[in-house]
Amino acid sequence: MILSCSNIKKSYGTDIILENISFTINEQEKVAIVGVNGAGKSTLFKIITSEISCDEGTVSFPKGVQIGYFSQDLQIDSDKTIYDELLTVFDNIISIEKEMSEIEHKMGDSENSELDSLMKRYSLLSSELEEKNGYEYKSRIRGVIKGLGFTENESETPITHLSGGQKTRIALGKLLLSSPDILLLDEPTNHLDIESIKWLEDFLKNYKNCVIIISHDRYFINKTTTKIIEIENKKSTMYNGNYSFYAEKKAINRQIELNHYITQQKEIKRQEEVIKKLRSFNREKSIKRAESREKALNKMELIDKPENLPDKIKITLKPKIESGYDVLSIIDLKKDFDDKNLFKNISFEIKKGEKVALIGPNGVGKTTLIKMILNKVEKTSGEIKLGANINIGYYDQEHQGISMEKTIFNEISDSFPKLTNFEIRNTLAAFVFTGDDVFKDISSLSGGEKGRVALAKIMLSNANFLILDEPTNHLDINSKEILEEALRNYEGTCLYISHDRYFINNTAEKIIDLTPCKAVIYNGNYDYYMEKKTLIKETPAPSSFLEKNLSSSGKSDWQKQKEETALKRKKENLIKKAEKQIEETEEKILLLDKLLEKEDVYTNAQKSREICEEKNNLEEKLLQIYSEWENLTSE
């Protein structure tokens, strides 16, 4: 055990944020803390680091444990260059190197006992340097600089010349290089493009110490963690597995809880009717029987009704005006800024009903391309053609299309005066604004809530071609799922920029990978894109050969796709089988734990020993099944 939280409670006035939060984390474990915005995740991190105190409970870890904390607003203010700032992490190693260099100079002029003393000291310093991996720190710095999306030339850029997001990346880099025993990362993928996020995933998977992550990036959580701590309704629940396992297990558990609650409520109602009937007989025996049943009913341990999950959108969204089949055509598009080329040779088409993700590294020009489509930025050369009856609905990161001084209801009713109150409420309910929530001031909403209002406005408009710039920024997981469902149900066309690979996987039918020299088209979701990218990297063949093979659409391609689908289905079945075995084994272990609590068992040494042995066997089996499940889900 490297960290334990026991019965943590935190309130601000009468508002309870966390209550009875308990869990333990072992060395080298990779853990994600999930929950909706405002659930108290960042508050928990601040309690662990002693930045704030808890009202009740304890946080404990072994003496001497170093904790590194990356918060969402952490930045570096320094006059140093990027490289020199990261170099400060290794001041102690540089100090050792300096002393070793001084000793080397002294050795030439020393002899006998003085030389022996210098050699002993040099040997000690050399061992210390080796223990601290001091011979590779420069290459580690260069690796972090590249991994976080900076070029080698940019390593000499002064920190003062960087943007806020770039400074945050440098702060993250310093923390990663410092290698604390417990690494606390609060939304580390913000300000990172997809390539940098993938680098961070590999870094954390190979990190030898404990990592605890707060993130709404489900793909990132899937790749990096093996345990999930969910904070919901002020309480914590532990799940052994990655995000996909947690999501499925949570849904199953919630249904089981609901079924138990419904069954008990039916039984209570039945007993109450029996008691009422017995009393109606008005005889001594029937009244005694009624009283006996009442006593039994009063002693019944009541099951709490599972608290409602946030509602999900359940309507189909259809544009009021139907577009033509050809929605957008871009031919040989080029953009220069001050005689410097941003991109060129960009060509692609989007057809009616397609959901298309535009991806590429930061700075490649994705937002610029969208603004050119919107006619907000002029093109240098090339063509941008919109099809017939195209009405664009634009969703920007700042939600500039909504008025902060209005309520949600007034924002919709003022924008669409012909809508009835029923139609407005029905639409807002689809985006999880129900009851009095519709009268909240927009200025008081979270980023995710404002995003949902903006999206509702777009859906109510005459738009049949949605263009969305980073629509999942500032959204918690539930809000992302709402947006995913909205886009899947949307019958119009959509082009969006996103770094959220889970979101892309669930919504995109086509991916446009923007590079400075061309746009590469992949007809599938993110997993398909990664599969084709891997194929290109691993095949040692001329580009013309690759292009020929990747573009072929004959029988062999169809056959390959069929085989891939069969393999995928087989793997999914094996995963489901393993998850079912995990659930059944956990239930058996829980049953044995309950048996060990019974007096007739714990007072019987032989019986206790047999049950403990059976439990140990089941726990070993559970570890084996978990290992098999992890291998299947990581392939």
TORNULUM-304540 format. One line per 4 residues: their letters; for each residue z, y, x of C-alpha. Coordinates in nm, 4 decimals, padded with zeros to 6 digits. Example, Ala and Ser with C-alpha at 12.3 -4.5 7.8 and 13.67 -1.06 7.14 Angstrom:
<rs>
as) 00.7800,-00.4500,01.2300 | 00.7140,-00.1060,01.3670 $
</rs>
This chain:
<rs>
mils) 00.0000,00.0000,00.0000 | -00.0964,00.3421,00.1346 | -00.0361,00.5518,-00.1796 | 00.1787,00.5045,-00.4888 $
csni) 00.2143,00.7316,-00.7914 | 00.4952,00.6390,-01.0282 | 00.5480,00.7914,-01.3757 | 00.3913,01.1265,-01.2841 $
kksy) 00.4318,01.3958,-01.5493 | 00.3029,01.7528,-01.5351 | 00.3226,02.0243,-01.7986 | 00.2318,02.3894,-01.8178 $
gtdi) 00.4677,02.5326,-02.0762 | 00.4419,02.3141,-02.3863 | 00.1004,02.1806,-02.2807 | 00.1405,01.8330,-02.1262 $
ilen) -00.1412,01.7682,-01.8764 | -00.0323,01.4320,-01.7306 | 00.2245,01.1824,-01.8539 | 00.3350,00.8455,-01.7180 $
isft) 00.0617,00.8318,-01.4512 | 00.1273,00.5229,-01.2387 | -00.0906,00.3342,-00.9878 | -00.0958,00.2008,-00.6329 $
ineq) -00.3799,00.2144,-00.3804 | -00.4124,-00.0025,-00.0710 | -00.5449,00.0791,00.2749 | -00.9252,00.0929,00.3032 $
ekva) -00.9708,00.0895,-00.0767 | -01.2393,00.3112,-00.2275 | -01.1202,00.4472,-00.5631 | -01.2702,00.6816,-00.8246 $
ivgv) -01.0656,00.8884,-01.0692 | -01.2620,00.9559,-01.3879 | -01.1973,01.1452,-01.7093 | -01.3340,01.4344,-01.9149 $
ngag) -01.3122,01.7928,-01.7887 | -00.9548,01.9133,-01.8342 | -00.8057,01.5617,-01.8215 | -00.5937,01.6563,-01.5174 $
kstl) -00.7836,01.4889,-01.2325 | -00.7740,01.7860,-00.9940 | -00.4126,01.8517,-01.0955 | -00.3279,01.4975,-00.9848 $
fkii) -00.4924,01.5587,-00.6450 | -00.2863,01.8764,-00.5999 | 00.0310,01.6822,-00.6822 | -00.0582,01.4128,-00.4252 $
tsei) -00.1126,01.6798,-00.1561 | 00.2087,01.8667,-00.2594 | 00.0030,02.1772,-00.3396 | 00.1878,02.1750,-00.6714 $
scde) 00.4929,01.9770,-00.7810 | 00.5202,01.7327,-01.0696 | 00.7849,01.7642,-01.3415 | 00.8759,01.3966,-01.3254 $
gtvs) 00.7839,01.0926,-01.1161 | 00.7211,01.0307,-00.7478 | 00.4333,01.0202,-00.5023 | 00.4977,00.8016,-00.1987 $
fpkg) 00.3050,00.6898,00.1102 | 00.4026,00.5565,00.4539 | 00.5471,00.7988,00.7076 | 00.2860,00.9665,00.9278 $
vqig) -00.0060,00.9181,00.6870 | -00.2633,01.1964,00.7173 | -00.4216,01.3233,00.3950 | -00.7497,01.5159,00.3932 $
yfsq) -00.8328,01.7086,00.0760 | -01.1745,01.8441,-00.0207 | -01.1563,02.0709,-00.3263 | -01.4484,02.2035,-00.5323 $
dlqi) -01.4058,02.5633,-00.4099 | -01.3377,02.4859,-00.0421 | -01.5439,02.6969,00.1970 | -01.5429,02.7854,00.5673 $
dsdk) -01.5165,03.1472,00.6829 | -01.5958,03.1628,01.0524 | -01.7979,03.3562,01.3106 | -01.8913,03.0297,01.4843 $
tiyd) -02.2201,02.8428,01.4536 | -02.2404,02.5277,01.2376 | -02.2203,02.3027,01.5449 | -01.9331,02.4946,01.7073 $
ellt) -01.7341,02.4993,01.3830 | -01.7651,02.1220,01.3458 | -01.6769,02.0898,01.7137 | -01.3300,02.2376,01.6441 $
vfdn) -01.2361,01.9064,01.4776 | -01.2362,01.7523,01.8243 | -01.0291,02.0177,02.0073 | -00.7818,01.7517,02.1215 $
iisi) -01.0603,01.5352,02.2650 | -01.2186,01.8357,02.4379 | -00.8753,01.9141,02.5853 | -00.8528,01.5567,02.7217 $
ekem) -01.2030,01.5860,02.8693 | -01.1093,01.9132,03.0347 | -00.7961,01.7655,03.1914 | -00.9914,01.4599,03.3115 $
seie) -01.2476,01.6914,03.4727 | -00.9714,01.8849,03.6502 | -00.8176,01.5583,03.7763 | -01.1579,01.4479,03.9095 $
hkmg) -01.1769,01.7680,04.1180 | -00.8196,01.7248,04.2446 | -00.8767,01.3613,04.3467 | -01.1130,01.4698,04.6249 $
dsen) -00.8370,01.6655,04.7953 | -00.5490,01.4258,04.7246 | -00.4164,01.1137,04.8901 | -00.1344,00.8586,04.8856 $
seld) 00.1273,00.9076,04.6133 | -00.0353,01.2205,04.4709 | -00.3668,01.0347,04.4397 | -00.1907,00.7375,04.2757 $
slmk) -00.0249,00.9729,04.0272 | -00.3563,01.1414,03.9447 | -00.5307,00.8056,03.9008 | -00.2583,00.6814,03.6651 $
rysl) -00.2829,00.9984,03.4592 | -00.6649,00.9723,03.4560 | -00.6448,00.6103,03.3406 | -00.4075,00.7041,03.0557 $
lsse) -00.6350,00.9883,02.9449 | -00.9407,00.7627,02.9640 | -00.7688,00.5028,02.7429 | -00.6660,00.7739,02.4946 $
leek) -01.0205,00.9081,02.4880 | -01.1602,00.5613,02.4214 | -00.9007,00.4960,02.1493 | -01.0051,00.8167,01.9717 $
ngye) -01.3790,00.7361,02.0067 | -01.4038,01.0408,02.2285 | -01.7263,00.9300,02.3939 | -01.9313,00.9594,02.0752 $
yksr) -01.8025,01.2727,01.8986 | -02.1130,01.4802,01.9810 | -02.3445,01.2242,01.8243 | -02.1098,01.2046,01.5213 $
irgv) -02.1376,01.5826,01.4771 | -02.5179,01.5687,01.4940 | -02.5174,01.2827,01.2411 | -02.3033,01.4808,00.9948 $
ikgl) -02.5174,01.7947,01.0357 | -02.8332,01.5971,00.9575 | -02.6678,01.3954,00.6817 | -02.5506,01.7075,00.4976 $
gfte) -02.9039,01.8419,00.4861 | -02.9188,02.0770,00.7876 | -03.1924,02.0581,01.0513 | -03.1225,02.0426,01.4246 $
nese) -03.2379,02.4055,01.4610 | -02.9985,02.5148,01.1841 | -02.7012,02.3753,01.3783 | -02.6994,02.7001,01.5779 $
tpit) -02.6908,02.9165,01.2620 | -02.3738,03.1305,01.2323 | -02.1499,03.0334,00.9387 | -02.1575,03.3960,00.8189 $
hlsg) -02.5320,03.3594,00.7465 | -02.4819,03.0612,00.5113 | -02.4682,03.0572,00.1309 | -02.1514,02.9564,-00.0554 $
gqkt) -02.2869,02.6065,-00.1175 | -02.3786,02.5619,00.2498 | -02.0305,02.6728,00.3587 | -01.8840,02.4140,00.1221 $
rial) -02.1000,02.1477,00.2884 | -01.9637,02.2492,00.6306 | -01.6073,02.2208,00.4952 | -01.6910,01.8703,00.3736 $
gkll) -01.8414,01.7835,00.7123 | -01.5253,01.8952,00.8983 | -01.3096,01.6817,00.6738 | -01.5286,01.3729,00.7157 $
lssp) -01.5239,01.4107,01.0941 | -01.1439,01.4444,01.1006 | -01.1105,01.0867,00.9579 | -00.7752,01.1176,00.7737 $
dill) -00.5901,00.8050,00.6527 | -00.6435,00.9117,00.2900 | -00.9566,01.1078,00.2041 | -00.9337,01.2961,-00.1280 $
ldep) -01.2745,01.4209,-00.2423 | -01.3029,01.6402,-00.5531 | -01.6683,01.6539,-00.6640 | -01.8109,01.6042,-00.3114 $
tnhl) -02.1721,01.5688,-00.4312 | -02.1935,01.9245,-00.5674 | -02.4344,02.1294,-00.3514 | -02.5906,01.8100,-00.2088 $
dies) -02.9461,01.6926,-00.2723 | -03.0262,01.3261,-00.3370 | -03.0903,01.2395,00.0304 | -02.7570,01.3949,00.1359 $
ikwl) -02.5742,01.2132,-00.1446 | -02.7253,00.8831,-00.0288 | -02.6112,00.9605,00.3269 | -02.2594,01.0366,00.1996 $
edfl) -02.2566,00.7053,00.0111 | -02.3335,00.5149,00.3305 | -02.0740,00.7179,00.5228 | -01.7991,00.6411,00.2702 $
knyk) -01.8910,00.2722,00.2378 | -01.8462,00.2389,00.6144 | -01.5352,00.4606,00.6272 | -01.2458,00.2523,00.7609 $
ncvi) -00.9671,00.4344,00.5768 | -00.8779,00.4965,00.2114 | -01.1062,00.7144,-00.0040 | -01.0190,00.8571,-00.3483 $
iish) -01.2980,01.0381,-00.5307 | -01.3176,01.2615,-00.8361 | -01.6783,01.2699,-00.9493 | -01.9003,01.2854,-01.2575 $
dryf) -02.1844,01.1271,-01.0565 | -02.1850,00.7745,-01.1993 | -02.4491,00.6435,-00.9582 | -02.2427,00.7734,-00.6638 $
inkt) -01.9254,00.6118,-00.8026 | -02.1109,00.2826,-00.8508 | -02.2270,00.2816,-00.4897 | -01.8987,00.3835,-00.3226 $
ttki) -01.5998,00.2523,-00.5203 | -01.4450,-00.0818,-00.6138 | -01.1633,00.0481,-00.8333 | -01.1547,00.3036,-01.1174 $
ieie) -00.8512,00.4997,-01.2376 | -00.9247,00.6541,-01.5756 | -00.7198,00.9480,-01.7011 | -00.7497,00.9717,-02.0771 $
nkks) -00.5114,01.1267,-02.3296 | -00.2729,01.2168,-02.0403 | -00.2307,00.8518,-01.9321 | -00.3871,00.6415,-01.6570 $
tmyn) -00.5551,00.3003,-01.6756 | -00.6691,00.0967,-01.3750 | -00.9949,-00.1032,-01.3668 | -01.0904,-00.3319,-01.0766 $
gnys) -01.4625,-00.2757,-01.0314 | -01.7236,-00.0011,-01.0040 | -01.8302,00.2433,-01.2777 | -02.0628,00.0028,-01.4624 $
fyae) -01.7884,-00.2603,-01.4793 | -01.5356,00.0013,-01.5957 | -01.7645,00.1339,-01.8710 | -01.8296,-00.2143,-02.0111 $
kkai) -01.4678,-00.3291,-01.9755 | -01.3380,-00.0100,-02.1399 | -01.5672,-00.0575,-02.4390 | -01.4503,-00.4192,-02.4784 $
nrqi) -01.0811,-00.3253,-02.4431 | -01.1153,-00.0430,-02.6923 | -01.2764,-00.2731,-02.9481 | -01.0012,-00.5325,-02.8969 $
elnh) -00.7326,-00.2632,-02.9446 | -00.9041,-00.1389,-03.2589 | -00.9376,-00.4935,-03.3991 | -00.5649,-00.5617,-03.3354 $
yitq) -00.4734,-00.2346,-03.5043 | -00.6948,-00.3028,-03.8084 | -00.5614,-00.6617,-03.8400 | -00.2012,-00.5411,-03.8297 $
qkei) -00.2664,-00.2644,-04.0834 | -00.4182,-00.5219,-04.3202 | -00.1141,-00.7456,-04.2756 | 00.1260,-00.4556,-04.3393 $
krqe) -00.0620,-00.3642,-04.6552 | -00.0586,-00.7280,-04.7717 | 00.3158,-00.7585,-04.7088 | 00.3848,-00.4332,-04.8934 $
evik) 00.1911,-00.5618,-05.1957 | 00.3839,-00.8914,-05.1879 | 00.7156,-00.7022,-05.1671 | 00.6125,-00.4828,-05.4588 $
klrs) 00.5157,-00.7871,-05.6636 | 00.8448,-00.9689,-05.5859 | 01.0466,-00.6640,-05.6908 | 00.8485,-00.6389,-06.0134 $
fnre) 00.9839,-00.9842,-06.1134 | 01.3312,-00.8201,-06.1163 | 01.5196,-01.1441,-06.0494 | 01.7920,-01.1995,-05.7949 $
ksik) 01.5976,-01.4555,-05.5907 | 01.2745,-01.2536,-05.5914 | 01.4614,-00.9334,-05.4904 | 01.6317,-01.1180,-05.2011 $
raes) 01.2955,-01.2510,-05.0877 | 01.1519,-00.8979,-05.1101 | 01.4416,-00.7604,-04.9004 | 01.3929,-01.0350,-04.6421 $
reka) 01.0255,-00.9495,-04.6111 | 01.1112,-00.5780,-04.5826 | 01.3485,-00.6484,-04.2928 | 01.0795,-00.8500,-04.1156 $
lnkm) 00.8273,-00.5727,-04.1782 | 01.0633,-00.3073,-04.0382 | 01.1167,-00.5149,-03.7221 | 00.7422,-00.5496,-03.6655 $
elid) 00.6304,-00.3808,-03.3427 | 00.3650,-00.1380,-03.4597 | 00.0365,-00.1107,-03.2714 | -00.0720,00.2482,-03.2150 $
kpen) -00.4148,00.3381,-03.3431 | -00.6512,00.3818,-03.0450 | -00.7165,00.7526,-03.0002 | -01.0687,00.8499,-03.0947 $
lpdk) -01.3306,00.8667,-02.8241 | -01.5439,01.1824,-02.8246 | -01.8241,01.1412,-03.0748 | -02.1750,01.0643,-02.9592 $
ikit) -02.4969,01.2168,-03.0841 | -02.6594,00.9946,-03.3468 | -02.9638,01.1834,-03.4718 | -03.3319,01.1750,-03.3814 $
lkpk) -03.4598,01.5071,-03.2526 | -03.8170,01.5839,-03.3504 | -04.0058,01.9044,-03.2602 | -04.1117,02.1088,-03.5625 $
iesg) -04.4595,02.1652,-03.4122 | -04.6524,01.8738,-03.2645 | -04.8253,01.9314,-02.9310 | -05.1574,01.7967,-02.8119 $
ydvl) -05.1746,01.4822,-02.5973 | -05.2323,01.6776,-02.2726 | -04.9155,01.8820,-02.2173 | -04.9365,02.0051,-01.8573 $
siid) -05.1951,01.9777,-01.5803 | -05.1326,02.1106,-01.2282 | -05.4211,02.1084,-00.9790 | -05.3962,02.1860,-00.6039 $
lkkd) -05.1058,02.4245,-00.6526 | -04.9916,02.6251,-00.3514 | -04.7061,02.8715,-00.2998 | -04.6449,03.1001,-00.0013 $
fddk) -04.3572,03.3400,00.0559 | -04.4190,03.6154,00.3162 | -04.7017,03.4189,00.4801 | -04.4786,03.1110,00.4991 $
nlfk) -04.5962,02.8085,00.3014 | -04.3401,02.6536,00.0620 | -04.5662,02.3778,-00.0714 | -04.9372,02.2970,-00.1134 $
nisf) -05.1769,02.0345,-00.2577 | -04.9492,01.9814,-00.5597 | -05.1279,01.7978,-00.8410 | -04.9946,01.6019,-01.1383 $
eikk) -05.0254,01.5649,-01.5161 | -04.7714,01.5298,-01.7966 | -04.8685,01.3746,-02.1310 | -04.7159,01.4084,-02.4766 $
gekv) -04.3768,01.2368,-02.5175 | -04.3191,01.1736,-02.1453 | -03.9740,01.2284,-01.9916 | -04.0369,01.3357,-01.6318 $
alig) -03.7872,01.3980,-01.3494 | -03.8820,01.6403,-01.0708 | -03.6959,01.5483,-00.7524 | -03.7028,01.6464,-00.3855 $
pngv) -03.4752,01.7873,-00.1142 | -03.3034,02.1249,-00.1487 | -03.5376,02.4086,-00.0548 | -03.8610,02.2204,-00.1219 $
gktt) -03.9422,02.4498,-00.4171 | -03.8528,02.2577,-00.7363 | -03.7101,02.5598,-00.9220 | -03.9953,02.7773,-00.7918 $
likm) -04.2459,02.5279,-00.9339 | -04.0752,02.5391,-01.2734 | -04.0741,02.9207,-01.2717 | -04.4461,02.9136,-01.1922 $
ilnk) -04.5032,02.6919,-01.4983 | -04.2991,02.9439,-01.7014 | -04.5116,03.2276,-01.5550 | -04.2014,03.3871,-01.3998 $
vekt) -04.3310,03.3435,-01.0419 | -04.6911,03.3950,-00.9344 | -04.8832,03.1111,-00.7708 | -05.0666,03.1613,-00.4409 $
sgei) -05.3547,02.9371,-00.5471 | -05.4346,02.6406,-00.7687 | -05.4273,02.5880,-01.1446 | -05.1537,02.5462,-01.4063 $
klga) -05.2909,02.4423,-01.7468 | -05.0802,02.4043,-02.0612 | -05.2254,02.1947,-02.3447 | -05.2785,02.2846,-02.7087 $
nini) -04.9874,02.3897,-02.9311 | -04.7374,02.3846,-02.6417 | -04.4092,02.5664,-02.7053 | -04.1728,02.5604,-02.4079 $
gyyd) -03.7948,02.5480,-02.4390 | -03.6304,02.6426,-02.1068 | -03.2769,02.5340,-02.0156 | -03.1455,02.7168,-01.7083 $
qehq) -02.8281,02.6557,-01.5091 | -02.6725,02.9910,-01.6083 | -02.7358,02.9461,-01.9858 | -02.8865,03.2940,-02.0051 $
gism) -03.0228,03.2238,-02.3531 | -02.6808,03.2324,-02.5250 | -02.4558,03.5315,-02.6051 | -02.1054,03.5117,-02.4582 $
ekti) -01.9587,03.7517,-02.7161 | -02.0507,03.5371,-03.0206 | -01.8959,03.2269,-03.1745 | -02.0903,02.8997,-03.1568 $
fnei) -02.1695,02.9128,-03.5301 | -02.2852,03.2773,-03.5193 | -02.5021,03.2103,-03.2136 | -02.6947,02.9468,-03.4097 $
sdsf) -02.6988,03.1262,-03.7460 | -02.8139,03.4586,-03.5924 | -03.0900,03.2852,-03.3954 | -03.2062,03.0768,-03.6940 $
pklt) -03.1268,03.2787,-04.0113 | -03.3246,03.0424,-04.2394 | -03.0902,02.7493,-04.1665 | -02.8248,02.6655,-04.4256 $
nfei) -02.4584,02.6294,-04.3274 | -02.4932,02.2540,-04.3802 | -02.7934,02.2333,-04.1435 | -02.6138,02.4365,-03.8750 $
rntl) -02.2988,02.2246,-03.8957 | -02.5046,01.9038,-03.8942 | -02.6883,02.0097,-03.5773 | -02.3692,02.1243,-03.4021 $
aafv) -02.1976,01.7983,-03.4978 | -02.4789,01.6162,-03.3180 | -02.3683,01.7984,-03.0033 | -01.9980,01.7240,-03.0698 $
ftgd) -01.8921,02.0570,-03.2220 | -01.7078,01.9660,-03.5417 | -01.4521,02.1257,-03.7724 | -01.3090,02.4558,-03.6491 $
dvfk) -01.4673,02.4016,-03.3049 | -01.7834,02.5710,-03.4372 | -01.5926,02.9011,-03.4595 | -01.4863,02.9039,-03.0940 $
diss) -01.6000,03.2013,-02.8843 | -01.8754,03.0974,-02.6438 | -01.7004,03.2909,-02.3656 | -01.4040,03.0497,-02.3922 $
lsgg) -01.6158,02.7345,-02.3514 | -01.6463,02.5162,-02.0412 | -01.9758,02.4914,-01.8533 | -02.0538,02.1611,-02.0217 $
ekgr) -01.9830,02.3016,-02.3698 | -02.2033,02.6059,-02.3063 | -02.4766,02.3685,-02.1943 | -02.4526,02.1790,-02.5213 $
vala) -02.4813,02.5042,-02.7223 | -02.7900,02.6038,-02.5206 | -02.9443,02.2615,-02.5730 | -02.8744,02.2760,-02.9484 $
kiml) -03.0586,02.6098,-02.9639 | -03.3563,02.4667,-02.7792 | -03.3693,02.1649,-03.0101 | -03.3633,02.3903,-03.3198 $
snan) -03.6429,02.6076,-03.1861 | -04.0130,02.5341,-03.2139 | -04.0089,02.3918,-02.8600 | -04.2000,02.0691,-02.8068 $
flil) -04.1936,02.0807,-02.4251 | -03.8456,02.1045,-02.2718 | -03.8106,02.2274,-01.9133 | -03.4567,02.1746,-01.7862 $
dept) -03.3213,02.2982,-01.4521 | -03.0215,02.0860,-01.3416 | -02.9035,02.0182,-01.6996 | -02.6150,01.7933,-01.5871 $
nhld) -02.4467,02.0510,-01.3609 | -02.0872,02.1183,-01.4731 | -02.1051,01.8394,-01.7314 | -01.8390,01.5705,-01.7472 $
insk) -01.9483,01.2101,-01.7973 | -01.9151,01.2213,-02.1766 | -02.1297,01.5366,-02.1967 | -02.3904,01.3736,-01.9721 $
eile) -02.4042,01.0732,-02.2027 | -02.4547,01.3057,-02.5005 | -02.7433,01.4774,-02.3208 | -02.8942,01.1417,-02.2200 $
ealr) -02.8858,01.0224,-02.5799 | -03.0373,01.3523,-02.6979 | -03.3302,01.3206,-02.4566 | -03.3876,00.9539,-02.5370 $
nyeg) -03.4030,01.0442,-02.9067 | -03.6153,01.3553,-02.8474 | -03.9721,01.2973,-02.9649 | -04.1201,01.5824,-02.7644 $
tcly) -04.2005,01.6097,-02.3931 | -03.9515,01.6863,-02.1174 | -03.9697,01.7899,-01.7505 | -03.6416,01.8344,-01.5665 $
ishd) -03.4891,01.8869,-01.2221 | -03.1824,01.6752,-01.1485 | -02.9881,01.5275,-00.8566 | -02.8041,01.2940,-01.0955 $
ryfi) -02.9606,00.9540,-01.0284 | -02.7718,00.7791,-01.3116 | -02.9041,01.0429,-01.5539 | -03.2582,01.0047,-01.4142 $
nnta) -03.2322,00.6275,-01.4434 | -03.1322,00.6501,-01.8100 | -03.3876,00.9094,-01.9193 | -03.6941,00.9316,-01.6915 $
ekii) -04.0190,00.7419,-01.7507 | -04.1937,00.9131,-01.4596 | -04.0680,01.0670,-01.1343 | -04.2461,01.3419,-00.9406 $
dltp) -04.1239,01.3481,-00.5795 | -04.2032,01.6986,-00.4534 | -04.2749,01.7366,-00.0807 | -04.4135,02.0378,00.1115 $
ckav) -04.7583,01.8741,00.1295 | -04.8001,01.6839,-00.1984 | -04.6419,01.5522,-00.5173 | -04.5947,01.1738,-00.5184 $
iyng) -04.5924,01.0142,-00.8660 | -04.3803,00.7078,-00.9579 | -04.4330,00.5650,-01.3074 | -04.0784,00.4481,-01.3765 $
nydy) -03.7125,00.5428,-01.3562 | -03.4978,00.6017,-01.0451 | -03.4485,00.2325,-00.9661 | -03.8267,00.1853,-00.9760 $
ymek) -03.8710,00.4887,-00.7487 | -03.6201,00.3488,-00.4958 | -03.7859,00.0070,-00.5045 | -04.1281,00.1578,-00.4234 $
ktli) -03.9826,00.3889,-00.1552 | -03.8158,00.0894,00.0099 | -04.1432,-00.1051,-00.0035 | -04.3252,00.1785,00.1738 $
ketp) -04.0554,00.2007,00.4449 | -04.0388,-00.1732,00.5059 | -04.4133,-00.2492,00.5073 | -04.5598,-00.1962,00.8594 $
apss) -04.9113,-00.1182,00.7406 | -05.1544,00.1767,00.7442 | -05.1082,00.4273,00.4636 | -05.4515,00.3461,00.3182 $
flek) -05.3486,-00.0196,00.2809 | -05.0221,00.0820,00.1115 | -05.1926,00.3228,-00.1242 | -05.4422,00.0555,-00.2211 $
nlss) -05.1701,-00.2004,-00.2913 | -04.9336,00.0397,-00.4689 | -05.2051,00.1789,-00.6937 | -05.3568,-00.1539,-00.7938 $
sgks) -05.3115,-00.2389,-01.1607 | -05.4724,-00.5823,-01.1829 | -05.3394,-00.9209,-01.2863 | -05.1388,-00.9701,-00.9608 $
dwqk) -04.9461,-00.6484,-01.0269 | -04.8733,-00.7587,-01.3837 | -04.7642,-01.1036,-01.2596 | -04.5344,-00.9464,-01.0007 $
qkee) -04.3793,-00.7230,-01.2646 | -04.3252,-01.0249,-01.4895 | -04.1509,-01.2148,-01.2075 | -03.9370,-00.9116,-01.1231 $
talk) -03.8332,-00.8816,-01.4885 | -03.7368,-01.2510,-01.4972 | -03.5298,-01.2165,-01.1779 | -03.3632,-00.9043,-01.3121 $
rkke) -03.2779,-01.0803,-01.6395 | -03.1346,-01.3787,-01.4478 | -02.9210,-01.1462,-01.2354 | -02.7968,-00.9590,-01.5439 $
nlik) -02.6965,-01.2912,-01.7036 | -02.5056,-01.3927,-01.3894 | -02.3261,-01.0562,-01.3877 | -02.2318,-01.0943,-01.7561 $
kaek) -02.1090,-01.4491,-01.6907 | -01.8936,-01.3291,-01.3995 | -01.7515,-01.0416,-01.6067 | -01.6648,-01.2839,-01.8885 $
qiee) -01.4880,-01.5136,-01.6372 | -01.2971,-01.2120,-01.4995 | -01.1827,-01.1157,-01.8491 | -01.0783,-01.4730,-01.9393 $
teek) -00.8932,-01.5238,-01.6088 | -00.7106,-01.1904,-01.6413 | -00.6005,-01.2860,-01.9945 | -00.4680,-01.6217,-01.8669 $
illl) -00.2716,-01.4451,-01.5894 | -00.1292,-01.2012,-01.8439 | -00.0239,-01.4931,-02.0666 | 00.1537,-01.6609,-01.7728 $
dkll) 00.3321,-01.3328,-01.6906 | 00.4634,-01.3233,-02.0475 | 00.5791,-01.6863,-02.0196 | 00.7749,-01.6042,-01.7035 $
eked) 00.9653,-01.3379,-01.8995 | 01.0984,-01.5955,-02.1482 | 01.4578,-01.7130,-02.0982 | 01.3808,-02.0833,-02.1379 $
vytn) 01.1280,-02.0493,-01.8552 | 01.2984,-01.8256,-01.5949 | 01.6207,-02.0307,-01.6288 | 01.4254,-02.3501,-01.5539 $
aqks) 01.3403,-02.3570,-01.1798 | 01.0877,-02.6412,-01.2063 | 00.9028,-02.4816,-01.4988 | 00.8995,-02.1392,-01.3294 $
reic) 00.7624,-02.2925,-01.0095 | 00.4806,-02.4681,-01.1965 | 00.3817,-02.1516,-01.3835 | 00.3946,-01.9422,-01.0629 $
eekn) 00.1741,-02.1967,-00.8867 | -00.0756,-02.1910,-01.1736 | -00.0717,-01.8095,-01.1689 | -00.1345,-01.8011,-00.7906 $
nlee) -00.4302,-02.0376,-00.8340 | -00.5735,-01.8174,-01.1068 | -00.5307,-01.5023,-00.8938 | -00.7158,-01.6704,-00.6062 $
kllq) -00.9897,-01.7714,-00.8490 | -01.0015,-01.4133,-00.9808 | -01.0521,-01.2755,-00.6286 | -01.3373,-01.5217,-00.5744 $
iyse) -01.5044,-01.4203,-00.9029 | -01.4604,-01.0500,-00.8143 | -01.6271,-01.1178,-00.4788 | -01.9213,-01.2908,-00.6509 $
wenl) -01.9466,-01.0058,-00.9049 | -01.9440,-00.7405,-00.6292 | -02.2203,-00.9247,-00.4412 | -02.4330,-00.9383,-00.7564 $
tse) -02.3824,-00.5706,-00.8446 | -02.4399,-00.4449,-00.4900 | -02.7680,-00.6308,-00.4324 $
</rs>
